[in-house]
Structures are given as structure tokens and as C-alpha cells.
Amino acid sequence: MRIPPGVYRVSRPIVMRPYVSVEGDGMKSVIQKTTRAPGPSLRRSLPHRDAVDEYDVDCILAVDRPDTDLKFSHDVHIQGIRLRGLAHRTGQSVDRNAYGLYAPRLLRSQLDEVSVADVRAGFHFREIIVSQLDGCWATRAEIGFDLPDLETGGGTSLTMANCYASEVDRWGYYLRGLSYSTLVGCACDHANKEGSGGGYFLGVCHGVTITSCGCEATTAPVLRAKHSELVVSGLKTFGIRGTDARSAYVEVEASTVQFTGCRLPGLQDPGQTRNGRYEQGADVTYVNGEQPSGGAPALVDERSSVVCIGERAAESPDATVADATVRADKIGFEAPETTLTPDGVHVDGNAVLRERQPPIGEIVDACGGSASRRIEPVQSGADAATINDNFATLCRQLERIRALLGEDGHGLTEDRTSDS
């Protein structure tokens, strides 16, 4: 279906079916809703699941699933249209429609250059699989891209490329239950105006990559991850503002996140905002980039770890121990500690690994003979020599252990006893 250039005013939501393509002329093809009236009283149950999708909601464009034997709306293609809510006409945020695009369950679908303005949630999905959003834009909303339904939804194989959330009161991207998916070249500007959101939220997301995305002129946090595994590569921020002690530049809870080649310049007007909050078993690695700074020291709880590799290399080959200490202080972590566990070395705080690292401390027993150790400043060259001697001794012991275990590395003998 072709939508020529023009402004098309509607008082009720437009409901489209699966296997349909809608194409407009970009920003010139506008669908303007003039009321907050809901859609038709349609209830679509899910096969073999105790869930129902309701369509009597206040939206501008809805994608129906008329065949309840199918879980998804298949092969929907929407390109080059602009959806505007009632608030565009009144100028009052209280008049925002609930949703711009309301598409509960999509499969093998594509949205290209679709823009939404003046609604509460720009793009709303409950489940979206093997689909792509390219060049989509949500502005003047509470949430730009909304995938909130963890109980009956989520998504897999979703690609969001060059999408943009701007002028949002809460979150630019609010994604839950997403797996093996990617965000590429996406942006989020002027988000979190109410102080209850941020740039990117990912909850219970597994195998998700965020590549070459950005966030500007936004109130922290830039990223909040909860119960997720993420790889963040090439993230760049600018003009991130602080608020109070409850927020942080980056917030990670019970998640594994690797930041590679990211540049996160210092907070502006930080207030009491922390550089980071890493809690409930967060496992975070910063590799070859610039980690959050400019705010209060990051909080790393006793179950979490933050490791920095290639961070803030020494300014010159003649750097002193004092210089290294100053740089570590500037990074802004509280009470860095290391703990030896059966799984290896656990780092609470910040570990800086460089090609050439001046001696930073001696290992002292701080817990009455337990496995926990604390890093203390080196007081003399003799202390450094002692550390090096101890390290050499440890290496020799490891070689002996390796020899005892054998070439295969595990030292176990296969049990060839037959079950008969």
C-alpha cells in the first residue's frame, strides 16, 4: 500500500494485517492522530500460552494477528512514514497517545525510516524475532523503543541499525528478554528528562552486542544492565550529566558486560552521581578505552568485579610509583581489593593492566590468615624486589604443578571400566 505525501488525520488507530507492505514518502507522509480513542475490541490469544494481546489501546498504527493459530504477525514491511500523536497539535505532554507503532508480535518483519513523535512509547513490541529496524526515529516520548514484556515476550535475532531516540522523558531504549541480537550505529540524545531513566536499559538480555552506538546530552545512566550478558564496542558519549547519589554513569547489576574501545568522557555537573555502580555479582571489563570519570567514586560491591585492560597507560617510560597511584585515584574506584577464590583471582575495584606497569604494591595478610589480600603501596625498592622474588618462586611452583598434571593439563586418568 502506497501513502503519497500529505498529512492524513485519523481519529482511531489504523490496524494493518500481516503480509502487508506500507510505503510512504518519508517525512512527507504523515499520519496524524486527532484523538486518544482506542482501537477495536480485539483479543488475540497465543497458542499454548496463557496470554492475550489486546488491541483496544490508544495507538496510531497497530499490526494485528488475526489468525490466533499463529503466534506472530508475519512479513510486515513499513517504510517511510511519520506517525504523530495528539500532543503534536495541543503542545501538551498529557495528551500523548499511549503508543505510536503498536506491534505486539512480529516475525520476519522490517521497519525502515519510520518516525514517531508525541506519544508515550514510540515503538512498542512484546515479542519480535528475525526482524530489523533501520533508520527509525522516536522523539518527544517517554520511551523511544519499548520491549518491556519479559513474561510473555522478548525477542531474538533482532537488528536495530541507525535508530535514534531523542527528547525522551525516560529511556531511549528499554529492552527486556532480548537474545542474540544487535544494536548498530544507534543514538540516544536528550534522554532521562524526568530522572527515572537513561540512555539504554537491557534487562535479562543474553548475547546482545551494542556496536558503535552513542549517547549525548543525557542525564546518567548511559547504560543500565540487569541480569544480562552484553558486549559493548565503540560506544561514545558526550555531555552526560549527573544528578544525585542514586544514579551512576554506568550501572551493572548481576550481569557480565565487556566494554571494548569505548570513550566515556567525564560527567558534566556530576552532583553526587557516581562513575559506576557494579552490584550483585556484576562482572565488568573495560578494554582499550576510556571508562566513566568525573563523578563520585564508583561503587563495587563484595560480589562484583571490574577489570580494566589497557586503560590510561603510563605517560612516559620514567613514570614513578607516585604517578601510577595518582592515575589510579583519578580512575575513581573505592577500596580496590583482590580475593583469591577457587575460581581464580576476584578483583573488587579496579585492576589496571598495562604493557609496562610500575610496582603498585605488596601483598599483605589483612584477614588473619584467610585467602583475602589487600594491595598496599610499595615503600621502597627492597619491597619491590621482594615482590619480584615471590613472583618468581610462584612461577617455579606452577611449573612443577604443571609437570605433575601432565601435558594434557588436567592430570586425570580416564576410567575405562566397563558398565557390563
C-alpha positions in Angstrom: 0.0 0.0 0.0 1.4 3.4 -1.0 0.9 6.5 1.1 1.6 9.7 -1.0 3.0 12.8 0.5 0.4 14.6 2.8 -1.0 14.8 6.3 -3.6 12.1 6.9 -5.7 12.8 10.1 -7.2 9.8 11.9 -9.4 9.7 14.9 -9.0 5.9 15.5 -5.9 3.7 15.2 -5.1 2.2 11.8 -5.0 -1.6 12.1 -2.9 -3.4 9.4 -2.7 -7.2 8.8 0.3 -9.5 8.4 1.9 -10.0 4.9 1.2 -6.3 4.0 3.7 -3.6 3.0 3.1 0.1 3.6 5.4 2.6 1.9 5.3 6.4 2.3 7.5 9.3 1.1 9.5 9.7 4.4 8.8 12.7 6.5 6.3 14.0 3.9 3.9 11.1 4.5 2.3 11.9 7.9 -0.4 10.1 9.8 -1.7 12.5 12.5 -4.0 11.2 15.2 -6.5 13.7 16.4 -8.0 11.9 19.5 -6.9 9.5 22.2 -9.5 6.9 21.2 -8.6 3.2 21.5 -8.6 0.6 18.7 -11.1 -2.1 18.1 -12.0 -4.6 20.9 -9.8 -7.4 19.6 -8.3 -10.1 21.8 -5.7 -12.3 20.3 -4.8 -15.4 22.4 -1.4 -17.1 22.0 -1.4 -20.8 21.1 -0.3 -23.0 24.0 0.3 -19.9 26.2 -1.8 -18.2 28.9 -1.5 -14.8 27.3 -3.7 -12.4 25.3 -2.8 -9.4 23.1 -5.3 -6.6 23.5 -5.9 -4.2 20.6 -8.3 -1.7 22.3 -5.3 0.5 23.0 -4.6 4.1 22.3 -2.1 3.9 19.4 -1.7 5.4 15.9 -0.8 2.3 13.9 -1.3 -1.3 15.1 -0.2 -4.6 13.5 -2.9 -7.3 14.0 -2.5 -11.0 14.3 -6.0 -12.2 13.1 -5.1 -15.9 12.9 -4.8 -17.0 16.5 -3.2 -20.3 15.5 -0.2 -18.1 14.6 1.9 -16.7 17.4 3.3 -13.8 15.2 2.3 -11.3 12.6 4.5 -12.4 9.7 6.3 -10.4 7.0 5.2 -6.9 7.8 7.1 -4.1 5.9 6.6 -0.5 6.8 8.8 2.1 5.2 9.0 5.9 5.0 6.1 7.2 7.1 5.8 9.6 10.1 3.3 8.9 13.0 2.3 12.0 15.1 0.3 11.9 18.3 -2.4 14.2 19.5 0.2 16.1 21.6 1.7 17.5 18.5 -1.4 19.5 17.9 -2.0 20.6 21.5 1.6 21.0 22.7 0.7 19.3 26.0 2.6 16.1 27.0 -0.5 15.0 28.9 -2.2 14.5 25.6 0.3 12.0 24.3 -1.1 8.8 22.9 0.0 5.6 24.5 1.8 4.2 21.5 3.0 5.2 18.1 3.5 1.8 16.5 1.9 -1.0 18.4 3.0 -4.4 17.1 2.8 -7.0 19.9 4.4 -9.9 18.0 6.4 -9.6 14.8 8.3 -12.2 12.7 10.4 -11.7 9.6 9.4 -8.1 9.5 11.2 -4.8 8.6 10.7 -1.2 9.6 12.6 1.3 7.5 12.8 5.0 8.2 9.7 5.1 10.3 9.5 8.1 12.7 7.2 8.6 15.7 6.6 11.7 17.7 4.5 12.9 20.6 3.4 9.6 22.2 4.4 7.8 25.4 6.1 4.9 23.8 7.3 5.3 20.2 7.8 1.7 19.1 6.2 -0.9 21.3 6.7 -4.7 20.9 6.2 -7.7 23.2 8.0 -10.2 21.1 10.0 -9.6 17.9 12.0 -12.3 16.1 14.2 -12.3 13.0 13.3 -8.7 12.2 15.1 -5.4 11.5 14.6 -1.7 12.4 16.6 0.5 10.2 16.8 4.3 10.5 13.7 4.5 12.8 13.3 7.6 15.0 11.3 8.2 18.2 11.1 11.7 19.6 9.1 13.6 22.2 8.1 10.5 24.1 8.6 8.8 27.4 10.3 5.8 25.9 11.7 5.6 22.4 11.9 1.9 21.7 10.0 -0.3 24.1 10.2 -4.1 24.5 9.0 -4.5 28.1 7.2 -7.8 28.3 9.5 -10.3 30.0 6.8 -12.8 30.9 5.3 -13.5 27.5 7.7 -11.8 25.2 11.2 -10.8 24.4 13.0 -11.3 21.1 15.8 -13.0 19.2 17.7 -12.2 16.0 16.7 -8.5 16.1 18.9 -5.9 14.4 18.4 -2.3 15.2 20.6 -0.2 12.9 20.9 3.6 12.8 17.9 4.1 15.1 17.5 7.3 17.0 15.8 8.2 20.3 15.7 11.9 21.2 13.9 14.2 23.6 12.6 11.3 25.7 11.5 11.7 29.3 12.7 8.3 30.5 14.6 5.7 28.4 15.8 5.9 24.8 15.9 2.1 24.5 14.1 -0.1 27.1 14.7 -3.7 26.1 13.9 -6.9 28.1 14.2 -10.5 27.3 16.3 -10.0 24.1 18.8 -12.6 23.0 21.4 -12.9 20.2 20.6 -9.5 18.8 22.5 -6.4 18.0 22.3 -2.6 18.0 24.5 -1.0 15.4 25.1 2.7 15.0 22.1 3.7 17.2 21.9 7.0 19.0 20.2 8.5 22.1 20.2 12.2 22.8 18.4 14.4 25.4 17.1 11.4 27.4 16.0 10.9 31.0 14.4 14.3 31.5 12.5 13.0 34.5 15.5 11.4 36.2 13.9 8.0 36.2 15.5 6.5 33.1 18.6 6.9 31.0 20.0 6.0 27.6 20.0 2.3 27.2 18.3 -0.3 29.5 18.8 -4.0 28.9 17.3 -6.5 31.3 17.6 -10.3 31.1 19.3 -9.9 27.7 21.7 -12.6 26.5 24.3 -12.5 23.7 23.4 -8.9 22.8 26.0 -6.6 21.2 26.0 -2.8 21.1 28.3 -1.6 18.4 29.3 2.0 17.5 26.4 3.5 19.3 26.3 6.8 21.1 24.6 8.9 23.8 24.7 12.7 24.1 23.2 15.4 26.3 21.6 12.8 28.6 21.2 12.5 32.3 23.0 9.4 33.7 22.9 6.5 33.4 24.1 6.0 29.9 23.7 2.2 30.2 21.9 0.1 32.8 22.3 -3.7 32.5 20.4 -6.2 34.8 20.8 -10.0 34.6 22.3 -9.8 31.1 25.4 -10.6 29.1 26.5 -7.8 26.7 29.4 -6.8 24.6 29.6 -3.0 24.1 32.1 -1.9 21.4 32.9 1.6 20.3 30.3 3.3 22.5 30.9 7.1 22.6 29.2 9.6 24.8 29.2 13.4 25.1 27.7 15.8 27.6 26.4 13.3 30.1 25.0 15.0 33.2 24.9 13.8 36.8 22.0 14.0 39.3 22.1 12.6 42.8 23.8 9.7 44.6 21.2 7.1 43.4 22.4 7.2 39.9 25.7 6.4 38.1 27.3 6.9 34.7 27.2 3.1 34.1 25.0 0.8 36.2 25.5 -3.0 36.0 23.7 -5.5 38.2 24.1 -9.3 38.2 25.5 -9.0 34.6 28.6 -9.6 32.5 29.5 -6.7 30.3 32.6 -6.1 28.3 33.4 -2.6 27.0 35.9 -2.5 24.2 37.3 0.7 22.6 34.6 2.9 24.3 35.1 6.5 25.1 33.1 7.8 28.1 34.3 11.3 28.9 33.9 12.9 32.3 30.4 13.7 33.7 29.2 17.3 33.4 27.7 18.8 36.6 28.1 15.5 38.3 26.4 16.3 41.6 26.6 13.1 43.7 26.4 10.8 40.7 28.9 8.0 40.8 31.2 6.9 37.9 29.7 3.5 38.1 27.6 1.1 40.2 28.6 -2.6 39.9 26.5 -4.8 42.2 25.1 -8.3 42.9 27.8 -10.2 41.0 28.5 -7.8 38.2 31.5 -8.8 36.1 32.7 -5.9 34.0 35.7 -5.5 31.8 37.0 -2.3 30.2 39.4 -2.9 27.3 41.5 -0.3 25.5 39.2 2.7 26.0 38.1 5.4 28.4 35.9 4.4 31.3 33.5 6.7 33.2 35.0 9.5 35.2 34.3 12.9 36.6 31.8 11.8 39.3 31.9 10.3 42.7 34.0 7.1 43.1 32.4 4.0 41.6 30.7 1.6 43.9 31.8 -2.1 43.5 30.1 -4.4 46.0 31.7 -7.5 47.5 30.3 -9.9 44.9 31.3 -7.8 41.8 34.5 -7.2 39.9 35.7 -4.5 37.5 38.9 -5.1 35.4 40.5 -2.6 33.1 42.9 -3.7 30.4 44.9 -1.1 28.5 43.4 1.7 30.5 45.2 5.0 31.0 48.7 3.8 30.0 51.8 5.5 31.7 52.5 8.9 30.2 56.3 8.2 29.9 58.7 5.3 30.5 60.0 7.2 33.6 56.7 7.2 35.3 57.0 6.8 39.1 55.1 4.8 41.6 53.5 8.1 42.8 52.4 8.8 39.2 50.8 5.4 39.0 49.0 6.0 42.3 47.6 9.3 41.1 46.3 7.8 37.9 44.6 5.0 39.8 43.0 7.6 42.0 41.7 9.6 39.0 40.0 6.5 37.7 37.8 6.7 40.7 37.1 3.4 42.3 36.6 2.8 46.0 38.7 0.4 48.0 40.2 -1.9 45.3 40.8 -5.3 46.7 41.7 -8.8 45.4 40.4 -12.0 46.7 41.8 -15.5 45.9 38.9 -17.9 45.2 38.7 -21.5 43.9 37.8 -20.0 40.5 40.8 -17.6 40.4 41.5 -14.1 41.4 38.5 -11.9 42.1 39.0 -8.1 41.8 36.8 -5.8 43.8 37.5 -2.3 42.4 40.0 -1.6 39.7 42.9 -3.6 38.3 45.0 -1.7 35.7 46.9 -4.0 33.3 49.5 -2.3 31.1 52.4 -3.4 29.0 54.7 -1.6 31.4 53.3 -1.2 34.9 55.4 0.3 37.7 55.3 -1.7 41.0 52.0 -0.9 42.7 52.0 -2.8 46.0 53.0 -5.7 48.2 50.6 -8.4 49.2 49.8 -8.4 52.9 47.6 -10.6 55.0 44.7 -8.5 56.1 42.3 -11.2 57.2 44.0 -13.3 59.8 45.3 -16.0 57.5 42.4 -16.2 55.2 42.7 -16.2 51.4 41.9 -12.5 51.2 44.7 -10.0 50.4 44.9 -6.2 50.1 47.2 -4.2 47.8 49.4 -1.7 49.8 51.7 1.0 48.5 55.3 0.0 47.9 57.5 1.8 50.4 61.0 1.0 49.0 62.9 -0.7 46.2 63.5 -3.6 48.6 59.8 -4.2 48.8 59.6 -4.3 45.0 62.5 -6.8 44.9 60.7 -9.0 47.4 57.6 -9.0 45.3 59.6 -10.0 42.2 61.3 -12.8 44.1 58.0 -14.1 45.4 56.5 -14.0 41.9 59.5 -15.9 40.5 59.0 -18.5 43.2 55.3 -18.8 42.4 56.1 -19.3 38.7 58.5 -22.2 39.6 55.9 -23.8 41.8 53.3 -23.5 38.9 55.8 -25.2 36.5 56.2 -28.1 39.0 52.4 -28.4 39.3 52.1 -28.4 35.5 54.6 -31.2 35.2 52.8 -33.3 37.8 49.5 -32.8 36.0 50.9 -33.9 32.7 50.9 -32.4 29.2 47.2 -32.5 28.8 46.8 -30.1 31.7 44.2 -31.9 33.8 46.2 -34.9 35.3 43.1 -37.1 35.3 43.2 -40.8 34.3 40.3 -42.0 32.1 38.1 -44.6 33.8 37.9 -47.4 31.3 35.9 -49.7 33.5 33.0 -51.2 31.5 29.5 -50.9 32.8 28.9 -54.6 32.0 
